[in-house]
Amino acid sequence: MSCFSDEPSLVLEQVQDVLDSPQFVTKSSKKRRRASKSNEESKESDDKMKKSMHREIERQRRQEMSTLYTSLRELLPLEYIKGKRSVSDHMHEAANYIKSMEKKIEELQSRRDELKNASPSNSFDLPNYVTVNYCYDGVEILINCGIKEGCGFALSRVIMELIQSELDVVTCISNKVNGRFLYKIQAQVNALVYIDLAELQMRLANEIN
């Protein structure tokens, strides 16, 4: 004989009694807690994985930025980064260096165009001029002067000016092109000395004119 009555009302009451029994409620609660705990553990695992991936991406980004920053700093002349330690200062000086190089390039291009347009007959009348630029291990001085009487200058005075600026002259080469003398002087810079190229160029220009 079945443990449940055949009458619908009694069957419903018996089913409700089973559902309300402590044993059934406990089992259902445990299942729900296990499911909830499993979901929480899965979500926590996903969060940890996302954080780990974010940290790895950030680490690679910082490493790449550090490598690029080191490469940029190695390209800057010493006087642009001397006494400056912060990254922002180095970036600012890098921008200044680029602007300075762009200005020098424009000046050299302008002088080149003047020389191209000058005929051999009037190249003798061009004024003496000098340019000072950084090279790999120091500075390079280029002097262009005429050979007519009154256009010459004392090279020793130029050398003396460089020595007084605490530069060590390494080489001095002269050549004659289109009726003009060209001098190329290379000098090493003391690591502890700051060289203002614009000021040095102005002093040398006074010596050759």
Residue pairs with C-beta under 8 A, 6 or more apart in sequence:
3 14
4 10
4 11
4 14
5 11
5 14
18 24
19 25
69 87
69 90
72 90
72 94
73 81
73 90
76 90
76 93
76 94
76 97
77 97
77 134
78 189
78 191
79 194
79 195
80 93
80 94
80 96
80 97
81 89
81 90
81 93
82 194
84 90
84 93
104 131
104 133
107 131
108 131
111 129
114 126
115 123
115 126
118 126
120 178
120 179
123 146
123 178
123 179
123 180
124 146
124 147
124 148
124 151
124 179
124 180
125 146
125 148
126 144
126 146
126 180
127 146
127 209
128 143
128 144
128 145
128 146
128 151
128 153
128 205
128 208
128 209
129 143
129 144
129 205
129 208
130 141
130 142
130 143
130 144
130 201
130 204
130 205
130 208
131 141
131 142
131 201
132 139
132 140
132 141
132 142
132 197
132 200
132 201
132 204
133 139
133 140
133 142
133 197
134 140
134 197
135 186
137 188
137 189
138 167
138 168
138 170
138 186
138 187
138 188
138 189
139 167
139 186
139 187
139 189
139 195
139 197
139 200
140 184
140 185
140 186
141 158
141 162
141 183
141 184
141 185
141 186
141 187
141 204
142 182
142 183
142 184
142 185
143 158
143 181
143 182
143 183
143 184
143 185
143 204
143 208
144 180
144 181
144 182
144 183
145 151
145 152
145 153
145 180
145 181
145 183
145 208
146 179
146 180
146 181
147 176
147 179
147 180
147 181
153 207
153 208
153 209
154 207
155 172
155 183
157 207
158 183
158 185
158 204
158 207
158 208
159 169
159 172
159 185
161 203
161 204
161 207
162 169
162 185
162 187
163 169
165 193
165 195
165 200
165 203
166 190
166 193
167 187
167 188
167 189
167 190
167 195
168 187
168 188
168 190
169 185
169 186
169 187
170 186
170 187
170 188
171 184
171 185
171 186
172 183
172 184
172 185
172 186
173 183
173 184
173 185
174 181
174 182
174 183
174 184
175 181
175 182
175 184
176 182
189 195
